[in-house]
Amino acid sequence: MHIKDLSFTSNNTARLLYGDLNRNLHELEKTALVTVKARGTSLSIQGEAHNVELAVQTLQQLYRLIEAGYPVYPQDVGYGVHILEKEPQADLQDIFLDQVFITARQRVVSPKSLSQKIYIDGIRNHDISFGIGPAGTGKTYLAVAMGIAALTSHQVKSIILTRPAVEAGERLGFLPGDLSEKINPYLRPLLDALFDMLGKQRAEEFMEQGIIEIAPLAFMRGRTLNNGFIILDEAQNTTYEQMKMFLTRLGFNSKAVVTGDISQIDLPTNQQSGLVAAAKILKDIKDIHFSTFDHGDVLRHPLVQSVIKAYEKSEHKKRIKA
């Protein structure tokens, strides 16, 4: 076992670092696999040498974040540990202080992983960007945040959110209601992100004015989309033809962000995913950016990472047997 002592100069900053009832330190113990004892502005960290060094580096960087005015919560401690475990040279300030948008509830939307930072920078610097990876990695939420930030800063005049209406084990035609009511379950995640960022009333006002449009992918055919921020969500369920159609809708002063999870394709087994095809066909075009996420980037309930890993392991075994 290895023990290392750490001291801080500011009592108030140290208190914020420890968190209410030392919750931040408890999260550090859980994620870095160490034992932490606090006494005033001093800490004693015990555990395997690698884990202790990881914990110390995380604490030192989080302390500087607090000095820069960033409020640190237990989930930030967990994110910090995962980032530095994956990339020891990473600077948490470069990631956490990259403010994308402030929501209606005054919550700052910023990247919480190195992959998210790369994804956001890719969207900023490219007119077409892809975010590919499992659920819970923030692909859609961050794309919506980037779109709203571009809209409210007058970089674009509209946001268009679209998804392919492909059934995931259910039959769209047998759902009750008119077309709008039938497609609503497919578009709900996009609405949830909008309402969270803008507030329900303001989001609905933008939609009524046509500034924000949410529609099935089929509604994009034949259009040229100028001065817009266009997000194609659940792109793994596009066909080859649909993906080609979508990417050729892009007009002047527009950005397109394509998100999807190639492990959750709901197309018939004999039909190629447009997202899979696009990743192969477009990979050498330097002005198109691809960001990839894995289970280590999942920011939902910790069990989601375990679920994804278990399914990946099971599917790998099936492929070997086949």
BALOBA-1460 file (C-alpha; in Angstrom, 3 decimals):
// residues 322
<rec num="1" residu="m" x="0.000" y="0.000" z="0.000"/>
<rec num="2" residu="h" x="1.138" y="3.523" z="-0.764"/>
<rec num="3" residu="i" x="0.391" y="6.677" z="1.287"/>
<rec num="4" residu="k" x="0.712" y="10.283" z="0.127"/>
<rec num="5" residu="d" x="-0.067" y="13.520" z="1.965"/>
<rec num="6" residu="l" x="-1.483" y="16.556" z="0.216"/>
<rec num="7" residu="s" x="-1.968" y="20.096" z="1.564"/>
<rec num="8" residu="f" x="-3.878" y="23.106" z="0.230"/>
<rec num="9" residu="t" x="-3.364" y="26.789" z="0.997"/>
<rec num="10" residu="s" x="-6.970" y="27.988" z="1.111"/>
<rec num="11" residu="n" x="-9.342" y="26.626" z="3.728"/>
<rec num="12" residu="n" x="-12.427" y="27.783" z="1.788"/>
<rec num="13" residu="t" x="-11.257" y="26.285" z="-1.517"/>
<rec num="14" residu="a" x="-10.385" y="23.031" z="0.236"/>
<rec num="15" residu="r" x="-13.870" y="22.941" z="1.762"/>
<rec num="16" residu="l" x="-15.425" y="23.335" z="-1.697"/>
<rec num="17" residu="l" x="-13.105" y="20.627" z="-3.016"/>
<rec num="18" residu="y" x="-14.169" y="18.188" z="-0.300"/>
<rec num="19" residu="g" x="-17.863" y="18.910" z="-0.963"/>
<rec num="20" residu="d" x="-20.830" y="18.906" z="1.406"/>
<rec num="21" residu="l" x="-20.303" y="16.213" z="4.053"/>
<rec num="22" residu="n" x="-17.114" y="15.243" z="2.147"/>
<rec num="23" residu="r" x="-19.212" y="13.864" z="-0.723"/>
<rec num="24" residu="n" x="-16.551" y="14.726" z="-3.309"/>
<rec num="25" residu="l" x="-13.942" y="12.811" z="-1.327"/>
<rec num="26" residu="h" x="-16.279" y="9.811" z="-1.001"/>
<rec num="27" residu="e" x="-16.726" y="9.840" z="-4.797"/>
<rec num="28" residu="l" x="-12.953" y="9.987" z="-5.222"/>
<rec num="29" residu="e" x="-12.541" y="6.971" z="-2.954"/>
<rec num="30" residu="k" x="-15.100" y="5.030" z="-4.984"/>
<rec num="31" residu="t" x="-13.807" y="5.888" z="-8.470"/>
<rec num="32" residu="a" x="-10.039" y="5.992" z="-7.819"/>
<rec num="33" residu="l" x="-10.116" y="3.021" z="-5.399"/>
<rec num="34" residu="v" x="-8.291" y="4.835" z="-2.587"/>
<rec num="35" residu="t" x="-8.905" y="5.769" z="1.044"/>
<rec num="36" residu="v" x="-8.886" y="9.488" z="1.887"/>
<rec num="37" residu="k" x="-8.578" y="11.011" z="5.352"/>
<rec num="38" residu="a" x="-9.146" y="14.758" z="5.691"/>
<rec num="39" residu="r" x="-7.924" y="17.054" z="8.439"/>
<rec num="40" residu="g" x="-8.369" y="20.751" z="7.773"/>
<rec num="41" residu="t" x="-6.571" y="21.637" z="4.553"/>
<rec num="42" residu="s" x="-4.530" y="18.429" z="4.610"/>
<rec num="43" residu="l" x="-5.369" y="15.051" z="3.091"/>
<rec num="44" residu="s" x="-3.848" y="11.610" z="3.480"/>
<rec num="45" residu="i" x="-4.459" y="9.315" z="0.498"/>
<rec num="46" residu="q" x="-3.833" y="5.592" z="0.740"/>
<rec num="47" residu="g" x="-4.029" y="2.791" z="-1.832"/>
<rec num="48" residu="e" x="-2.146" y="1.179" z="-4.686"/>
<rec num="49" residu="a" x="0.591" y="3.506" z="-5.961"/>
<rec num="50" residu="h" x="-1.039" y="4.091" z="-9.355"/>
<rec num="51" residu="n" x="-4.423" y="4.828" z="-7.794"/>
<rec num="52" residu="v" x="-2.920" y="7.223" z="-5.252"/>
<rec num="53" residu="e" x="-1.114" y="9.180" z="-7.985"/>
<rec num="54" residu="l" x="-4.347" y="9.324" z="-9.999"/>
<rec num="55" residu="a" x="-6.270" y="10.605" z="-6.968"/>
<rec num="56" residu="v" x="-3.633" y="13.248" z="-6.196"/>
<rec num="57" residu="q" x="-3.568" y="14.497" z="-9.787"/>
<rec num="58" residu="t" x="-7.370" y="14.656" z="-9.847"/>
<rec num="59" residu="l" x="-7.542" y="16.609" z="-6.592"/>
<rec num="60" residu="q" x="-4.865" y="19.073" z="-7.661"/>
<rec num="61" residu="q" x="-6.589" y="19.786" z="-10.960"/>
<rec num="62" residu="l" x="-10.043" y="20.067" z="-9.373"/>
<rec num="63" residu="y" x="-8.605" y="22.500" z="-6.808"/>
<rec num="64" residu="r" x="-7.386" y="24.740" z="-9.660"/>
<rec num="65" residu="l" x="-10.810" y="24.477" z="-11.285"/>
<rec num="66" residu="i" x="-12.454" y="25.757" z="-8.106"/>
<rec num="67" residu="e" x="-9.945" y="28.617" z="-7.989"/>
<rec num="68" residu="a" x="-11.038" y="29.463" z="-11.554"/>
<rec num="69" residu="g" x="-14.658" y="29.673" z="-10.378"/>
<rec num="70" residu="y" x="-15.910" y="26.240" z="-11.460"/>
<rec num="71" residu="p" x="-18.231" y="24.548" z="-8.921"/>
<rec num="72" residu="v" x="-17.122" y="20.949" z="-8.391"/>
<rec num="73" residu="y" x="-19.751" y="18.303" z="-7.618"/>
<rec num="74" residu="p" x="-19.330" y="14.548" z="-6.987"/>
<rec num="75" residu="q" x="-20.043" y="13.673" z="-10.628"/>
<rec num="76" residu="d" x="-17.244" y="16.058" z="-11.688"/>
<rec num="77" residu="v" x="-14.859" y="14.134" z="-9.457"/>
<rec num="78" residu="g" x="-15.853" y="10.907" z="-11.199"/>
<rec num="79" residu="y" x="-15.475" y="12.494" z="-14.634"/>
<rec num="80" residu="g" x="-12.064" y="13.860" z="-13.651"/>
<rec num="81" residu="v" x="-10.807" y="10.474" z="-12.494"/>
<rec num="82" residu="h" x="-11.982" y="8.763" z="-15.703"/>
<rec num="83" residu="i" x="-10.427" y="11.457" z="-17.906"/>
<rec num="84" residu="l" x="-7.034" y="11.381" z="-16.203"/>
<rec num="85" residu="e" x="-7.003" y="7.594" z="-16.010"/>
<rec num="86" residu="k" x="-7.516" y="7.481" z="-19.779"/>
<rec num="87" residu="e" x="-5.243" y="10.442" z="-20.611"/>
<rec num="88" residu="p" x="-2.835" y="11.403" z="-17.769"/>
<rec num="89" residu="q" x="-1.622" y="14.486" z="-19.678"/>
<rec num="90" residu="a" x="-5.131" y="15.961" z="-19.987"/>
<rec num="91" residu="d" x="-5.884" y="19.376" z="-18.481"/>
<rec num="92" residu="l" x="-9.306" y="19.377" z="-16.804"/>
<rec num="93" residu="q" x="-9.541" y="23.160" z="-17.159"/>
<rec num="94" residu="d" x="-9.366" y="22.885" z="-20.957"/>
<rec num="95" residu="i" x="-12.284" y="20.459" z="-20.830"/>
<rec num="96" residu="f" x="-14.578" y="21.575" z="-17.993"/>
<rec num="97" residu="l" x="-14.194" y="25.326" z="-18.642"/>
<rec num="98" residu="d" x="-15.166" y="24.991" z="-22.307"/>
<rec num="99" residu="q" x="-18.635" y="26.497" z="-21.877"/>
<rec num="100" residu="v" x="-21.020" y="25.465" z="-24.649"/>
<rec num="101" residu="f" x="-24.304" y="26.897" z="-23.372"/>
<rec num="102" residu="i" x="-26.083" y="27.968" z="-20.185"/>
<rec num="103" residu="t" x="-29.514" y="26.358" z="-19.887"/>
<rec num="104" residu="a" x="-32.772" y="27.994" z="-18.826"/>
<rec num="105" residu="r" x="-32.058" y="26.667" z="-15.318"/>
<rec num="106" residu="q" x="-28.623" y="28.321" z="-15.338"/>
<rec num="107" residu="r" x="-26.785" y="25.023" z="-15.657"/>
<rec num="108" residu="v" x="-23.565" y="25.214" z="-17.642"/>
<rec num="109" residu="v" x="-23.311" y="22.699" z="-20.478"/>
<rec num="110" residu="s" x="-19.665" y="21.773" z="-20.995"/>
<rec num="111" residu="p" x="-17.752" y="18.632" z="-21.998"/>
<rec num="112" residu="k" x="-17.290" y="16.034" z="-19.274"/>
<rec num="113" residu="s" x="-14.819" y="13.764" z="-21.049"/>
<rec num="114" residu="l" x="-11.905" y="14.052" z="-23.447"/>
<rec num="115" residu="s" x="-14.042" y="12.475" z="-26.175"/>
<rec num="116" residu="q" x="-16.757" y="15.085" z="-25.648"/>
<rec num="117" residu="k" x="-14.179" y="17.886" z="-25.904"/>
<rec num="118" residu="i" x="-12.879" y="16.469" z="-29.204"/>
<rec num="119" residu="y" x="-16.472" y="16.110" z="-30.434"/>
<rec num="120" residu="i" x="-17.353" y="19.728" z="-29.599"/>
<rec num="121" residu="d" x="-14.177" y="21.063" z="-31.222"/>
<rec num="122" residu="g" x="-14.967" y="18.954" z="-34.288"/>
<rec num="123" residu="i" x="-18.414" y="20.535" z="-34.571"/>
<rec num="124" residu="r" x="-16.942" y="24.020" z="-34.158"/>
<rec num="125" residu="n" x="-14.319" y="23.543" z="-36.844"/>
<rec num="126" residu="h" x="-16.155" y="21.455" z="-39.463"/>
<rec num="127" residu="d" x="-19.373" y="21.914" z="-41.437"/>
<rec num="128" residu="i" x="-20.125" y="18.175" z="-41.275"/>
<rec num="129" residu="s" x="-19.417" y="16.210" z="-38.102"/>
<rec num="130" residu="f" x="-20.211" y="12.677" z="-36.983"/>
<rec num="131" residu="g" x="-20.553" y="11.451" z="-33.405"/>
<rec num="132" residu="i" x="-20.601" y="7.646" z="-33.218"/>
<rec num="133" residu="g" x="-20.879" y="5.649" z="-30.006"/>
<rec num="134" residu="p" x="-23.149" y="4.090" z="-27.388"/>
<rec num="135" residu="a" x="-26.100" y="5.677" z="-25.646"/>
<rec num="136" residu="g" x="-25.345" y="7.967" z="-22.733"/>
<rec num="137" residu="t" x="-22.186" y="9.557" z="-24.156"/>
<rec num="138" residu="g" x="-23.831" y="12.956" z="-24.718"/>
<rec num="139" residu="k" x="-23.748" y="12.902" z="-28.527"/>
<rec num="140" residu="t" x="-27.252" y="14.246" z="-29.102"/>
<rec num="141" residu="y" x="-27.435" y="16.510" z="-26.053"/>
<rec num="142" residu="l" x="-24.183" y="18.293" z="-26.886"/>
<rec num="143" residu="a" x="-25.154" y="18.614" z="-30.556"/>
<rec num="144" residu="v" x="-28.417" y="20.303" z="-29.521"/>
<rec num="145" residu="a" x="-26.482" y="22.583" z="-27.133"/>
<rec num="146" residu="m" x="-24.087" y="23.546" z="-29.916"/>
<rec num="147" residu="g" x="-27.027" y="24.223" z="-32.231"/>
<rec num="148" residu="i" x="-28.804" y="26.471" z="-29.707"/>
<rec num="149" residu="a" x="-25.540" y="28.292" z="-28.960"/>
<rec num="150" residu="a" x="-25.092" y="28.942" z="-32.693"/>
<rec num="151" residu="l" x="-28.703" y="30.132" z="-32.993"/>
<rec num="152" residu="t" x="-28.676" y="32.473" z="-29.991"/>
<rec num="153" residu="s" x="-25.335" y="33.988" z="-31.093"/>
<rec num="154" residu="h" x="-26.824" y="34.573" z="-34.594"/>
<rec num="155" residu="q" x="-24.351" y="32.272" z="-36.370"/>
<rec num="156" residu="v" x="-27.322" y="30.472" z="-37.934"/>
<rec num="157" residu="k" x="-30.970" y="31.376" z="-38.446"/>
<rec num="158" residu="s" x="-32.585" y="28.013" z="-37.746"/>
<rec num="159" residu="i" x="-32.146" y="24.592" z="-36.160"/>
<rec num="160" residu="i" x="-33.468" y="21.454" z="-37.809"/>
<rec num="161" residu="l" x="-33.626" y="18.242" z="-35.774"/>
<rec num="162" residu="t" x="-34.434" y="15.033" z="-37.579"/>
<rec num="163" residu="r" x="-34.469" y="11.261" z="-37.097"/>
<rec num="164" residu="p" x="-35.355" y="8.309" z="-39.290"/>
<rec num="165" residu="a" x="-38.729" y="6.866" z="-38.205"/>
<rec num="166" residu="v" x="-37.639" y="3.252" z="-37.861"/>
<rec num="167" residu="e" x="-39.426" y="0.927" z="-35.451"/>
<rec num="168" residu="a" x="-37.333" y="-0.610" z="-32.669"/>
<rec num="169" residu="g" x="-39.456" y="-3.706" z="-32.186"/>
<rec num="170" residu="e" x="-42.758" y="-1.834" z="-32.509"/>
<rec num="171" residu="r" x="-44.937" y="-1.051" z="-35.496"/>
<rec num="172" residu="l" x="-45.406" y="2.624" z="-36.230"/>
<rec num="173" residu="g" x="-48.540" y="2.054" z="-38.310"/>
<rec num="174" residu="f" x="-50.379" y="0.395" z="-35.433"/>
<rec num="175" residu="l" x="-49.750" y="3.194" z="-32.963"/>
<rec num="176" residu="p" x="-52.861" y="5.301" z="-32.236"/>
<rec num="177" residu="g" x="-53.328" y="8.871" z="-33.478"/>
<rec num="178" residu="d" x="-52.492" y="10.952" z="-36.540"/>
<rec num="179" residu="l" x="-49.045" y="11.230" z="-38.166"/>
<rec num="180" residu="s" x="-47.842" y="13.847" z="-35.664"/>
<rec num="181" residu="e" x="-48.847" y="11.663" z="-32.712"/>
<rec num="182" residu="k" x="-47.324" y="8.557" z="-34.311"/>
<rec num="183" residu="i" x="-43.879" y="10.115" z="-34.824"/>
<rec num="184" residu="n" x="-43.753" y="11.944" z="-31.493"/>
<rec num="185" residu="p" x="-42.166" y="8.982" z="-29.594"/>
<rec num="186" residu="y" x="-39.284" y="9.021" z="-32.103"/>
<rec num="187" residu="l" x="-38.676" y="12.746" z="-31.710"/>
<rec num="188" residu="r" x="-39.214" y="12.922" z="-27.939"/>
<rec num="189" residu="p" x="-35.500" y="12.772" z="-26.965"/>
<rec num="190" residu="l" x="-34.838" y="15.812" z="-29.145"/>
<rec num="191" residu="l" x="-37.739" y="17.684" z="-27.557"/>
<rec num="192" residu="d" x="-36.476" y="16.779" z="-24.080"/>
<rec num="193" residu="a" x="-33.045" y="18.259" z="-24.861"/>
<rec num="194" residu="l" x="-34.631" y="21.422" z="-26.259"/>
<rec num="195" residu="f" x="-36.913" y="21.902" z="-23.266"/>
<rec num="196" residu="d" x="-34.012" y="21.352" z="-20.875"/>
<rec num="197" residu="m" x="-31.873" y="23.998" z="-22.574"/>
<rec num="198" residu="l" x="-34.364" y="26.680" z="-23.499"/>
<rec num="199" residu="g" x="-37.267" y="26.012" z="-21.176"/>
<rec num="200" residu="k" x="-40.542" y="24.608" z="-22.508"/>
<rec num="201" residu="q" x="-42.196" y="27.947" z="-23.300"/>
<rec num="202" residu="r" x="-39.291" y="29.461" z="-25.227"/>
<rec num="203" residu="a" x="-38.642" y="26.225" z="-27.130"/>
<rec num="204" residu="e" x="-42.299" y="26.025" z="-28.173"/>
<rec num="205" residu="e" x="-42.215" y="29.666" z="-29.292"/>
<rec num="206" residu="f" x="-39.207" y="28.944" z="-31.509"/>
<rec num="207" residu="m" x="-40.989" y="25.917" z="-32.971"/>
<rec num="208" residu="e" x="-44.178" y="27.881" z="-33.631"/>
<rec num="209" residu="q" x="-42.119" y="30.535" z="-35.443"/>
<rec num="210" residu="g" x="-40.355" y="27.886" z="-37.531"/>
<rec num="211" residu="i" x="-36.959" y="28.834" z="-36.096"/>
<rec num="212" residu="i" x="-36.622" y="25.326" z="-34.677"/>
<rec num="213" residu="e" x="-38.014" y="22.454" z="-36.721"/>
<rec num="214" residu="i" x="-38.308" y="18.827" z="-35.645"/>
<rec num="215" residu="a" x="-39.297" y="16.395" z="-38.363"/>
<rec num="216" residu="p" x="-38.776" y="12.835" z="-39.637"/>
<rec num="217" residu="l" x="-35.899" y="12.404" z="-42.065"/>
<rec num="218" residu="a" x="-38.265" y="11.815" z="-44.993"/>
<rec num="219" residu="f" x="-39.302" y="15.488" z="-44.755"/>
<rec num="220" residu="m" x="-35.758" y="16.570" z="-45.736"/>
<rec num="221" residu="r" x="-35.982" y="15.256" z="-49.299"/>
<rec num="222" residu="g" x="-35.801" y="17.917" z="-51.999"/>
<rec num="223" residu="r" x="-34.764" y="20.732" z="-49.645"/>
<rec num="224" residu="t" x="-31.627" y="22.882" z="-49.567"/>
<rec num="225" residu="l" x="-30.851" y="23.931" z="-46.009"/>
<rec num="226" residu="n" x="-29.122" y="27.321" z="-45.812"/>
<rec num="227" residu="n" x="-28.115" y="29.229" z="-42.658"/>
<rec num="228" residu="g" x="-29.080" y="26.304" z="-40.476"/>
<rec num="229" residu="f" x="-27.761" y="23.912" z="-37.853"/>
<rec num="230" residu="i" x="-29.025" y="20.466" z="-38.813"/>
<rec num="231" residu="i" x="-28.829" y="17.437" z="-36.518"/>
<rec num="232" residu="l" x="-29.521" y="13.907" z="-37.737"/>
<rec num="233" residu="d" x="-30.052" y="11.708" z="-34.678"/>
<rec num="234" residu="e" x="-30.230" y="7.885" z="-34.554"/>
<rec num="235" residu="a" x="-28.405" y="7.855" z="-37.885"/>
<rec num="236" residu="q" x="-27.584" y="4.149" z="-37.591"/>
<rec num="237" residu="n" x="-31.169" y="3.568" z="-38.745"/>
<rec num="238" residu="t" x="-30.782" y="5.467" z="-41.994"/>
<rec num="239" residu="t" x="-30.428" y="3.533" z="-45.221"/>
<rec num="240" residu="y" x="-27.550" y="4.154" z="-47.614"/>
<rec num="241" residu="e" x="-29.830" y="6.288" z="-49.795"/>
<rec num="242" residu="q" x="-31.254" y="8.292" z="-46.878"/>
<rec num="243" residu="m" x="-27.799" y="9.194" z="-45.564"/>
<rec num="244" residu="k" x="-26.668" y="10.316" z="-49.016"/>
<rec num="245" residu="m" x="-29.864" y="12.365" z="-49.375"/>
<rec num="246" residu="f" x="-29.368" y="14.024" z="-45.981"/>
<rec num="247" residu="l" x="-25.719" y="14.958" z="-46.491"/>
<rec num="248" residu="t" x="-26.484" y="16.543" z="-49.859"/>
<rec num="249" residu="r" x="-29.135" y="18.855" z="-48.313"/>
<rec num="250" residu="l" x="-26.458" y="21.063" z="-46.751"/>
<rec num="251" residu="g" x="-26.574" y="24.645" z="-48.043"/>
<rec num="252" residu="f" x="-24.483" y="27.765" z="-47.496"/>
<rec num="253" residu="n" x="-23.532" y="28.836" z="-43.950"/>
<rec num="254" residu="s" x="-24.877" y="25.602" z="-42.482"/>
<rec num="255" residu="k" x="-23.571" y="22.870" z="-40.234"/>
<rec num="256" residu="a" x="-24.678" y="19.250" z="-40.084"/>
<rec num="257" residu="v" x="-24.111" y="16.945" z="-37.106"/>
<rec num="258" residu="v" x="-24.827" y="13.235" z="-37.476"/>
<rec num="259" residu="t" x="-25.120" y="11.068" z="-34.367"/>
<rec num="260" residu="g" x="-25.692" y="7.347" z="-33.968"/>
<rec num="261" residu="d" x="-24.876" y="4.067" z="-32.277"/>
<rec num="262" residu="i" x="-23.874" y="1.331" z="-34.698"/>
<rec num="263" residu="s" x="-24.468" y="-1.313" z="-32.013"/>
<rec num="264" residu="q" x="-28.213" y="-0.541" z="-32.052"/>
<rec num="265" residu="i" x="-29.238" y="-0.815" z="-35.699"/>
<rec num="266" residu="d" x="-32.969" y="-1.540" z="-36.134"/>
<rec num="267" residu="l" x="-32.931" y="-1.935" z="-39.917"/>
<rec num="268" residu="p" x="-33.758" y="-5.296" z="-41.531"/>
<rec num="269" residu="t" x="-30.709" y="-7.568" z="-41.445"/>
<rec num="270" residu="n" x="-30.313" y="-7.431" z="-45.234"/>
<rec num="271" residu="q" x="-30.191" y="-3.620" z="-45.317"/>
<rec num="272" residu="q" x="-26.950" y="-1.685" z="-44.904"/>
<rec num="273" residu="s" x="-26.855" y="1.131" z="-42.337"/>
<rec num="274" residu="g" x="-26.254" y="4.521" z="-43.913"/>
<rec num="275" residu="l" x="-24.117" y="5.510" z="-40.929"/>
<rec num="276" residu="v" x="-21.829" y="2.501" z="-41.276"/>
<rec num="277" residu="a" x="-21.481" y="3.150" z="-45.003"/>
<rec num="278" residu="a" x="-20.798" y="6.873" z="-44.510"/>
<rec num="279" residu="a" x="-18.068" y="6.177" z="-41.942"/>
<rec num="280" residu="k" x="-16.250" y="4.087" z="-44.569"/>
<rec num="281" residu="i" x="-16.925" y="6.255" z="-47.620"/>
<rec num="282" residu="l" x="-16.188" y="9.658" z="-46.072"/>
<rec num="283" residu="k" x="-13.345" y="8.833" z="-43.668"/>
<rec num="284" residu="d" x="-10.640" y="10.350" z="-45.914"/>
<rec num="285" residu="i" x="-12.369" y="13.703" z="-46.505"/>
<rec num="286" residu="k" x="-10.385" y="16.063" z="-44.266"/>
<rec num="287" residu="d" x="-13.186" y="18.622" z="-43.918"/>
<rec num="288" residu="i" x="-15.536" y="16.032" z="-42.394"/>
<rec num="289" residu="h" x="-14.911" y="15.196" z="-38.738"/>
<rec num="290" residu="f" x="-15.558" y="11.848" z="-37.043"/>
<rec num="291" residu="s" x="-15.693" y="11.496" z="-33.258"/>
<rec num="292" residu="t" x="-16.005" y="8.065" z="-31.688"/>
<rec num="293" residu="f" x="-17.116" y="7.201" z="-28.162"/>
<rec num="294" residu="d" x="-16.906" y="3.945" z="-26.211"/>
<rec num="295" residu="h" x="-18.410" y="2.575" z="-22.978"/>
<rec num="296" residu="g" x="-15.800" y="4.519" z="-20.988"/>
<rec num="297" residu="d" x="-17.447" y="7.752" z="-22.154"/>
<rec num="298" residu="v" x="-20.918" y="6.842" z="-20.877"/>
<rec num="299" residu="l" x="-22.107" y="9.552" z="-18.481"/>
<rec num="300" residu="r" x="-25.377" y="8.008" z="-17.335"/>
<rec num="301" residu="h" x="-25.901" y="5.763" z="-14.317"/>
<rec num="302" residu="p" x="-22.648" y="3.805" z="-13.673"/>
<rec num="303" residu="l" x="-24.508" y="0.544" z="-14.372"/>
<rec num="304" residu="v" x="-25.031" y="1.630" z="-17.995"/>
<rec num="305" residu="q" x="-21.298" y="1.135" z="-18.630"/>
<rec num="306" residu="s" x="-21.543" y="-2.376" z="-17.193"/>
<rec num="307" residu="v" x="-24.600" y="-3.158" z="-19.325"/>
<rec num="308" residu="i" x="-22.858" y="-1.972" z="-22.509"/>
<rec num="309" residu="k" x="-19.726" y="-3.987" z="-21.695"/>
<rec num="310" residu="a" x="-21.785" y="-7.129" z="-21.021"/>
<rec num="311" residu="y" x="-23.665" y="-6.832" z="-24.325"/>
<rec num="312" residu="e" x="-20.451" y="-6.148" z="-26.259"/>
<rec num="313" residu="k" x="-18.886" y="-9.264" z="-24.718"/>
<rec num="314" residu="s" x="-21.943" y="-11.395" z="-25.541"/>
<rec num="315" residu="e" x="-22.125" y="-10.135" z="-29.130"/>
<rec num="316" residu="h" x="-18.400" y="-10.726" z="-29.599"/>
<rec num="317" residu="k" x="-18.846" y="-14.356" z="-28.522"/>
<rec num="318" residu="k" x="-21.713" y="-14.766" z="-30.996"/>
<rec num="319" residu="r" x="-19.571" y="-13.410" z="-33.856"/>
<rec num="320" residu="i" x="-16.756" y="-15.841" z="-32.990"/>
<rec num="321" residu="k" x="-19.175" y="-18.806" z="-32.987"/>
<rec num="322" residu="a" x="-20.683" y="-17.687" z="-36.301"/>
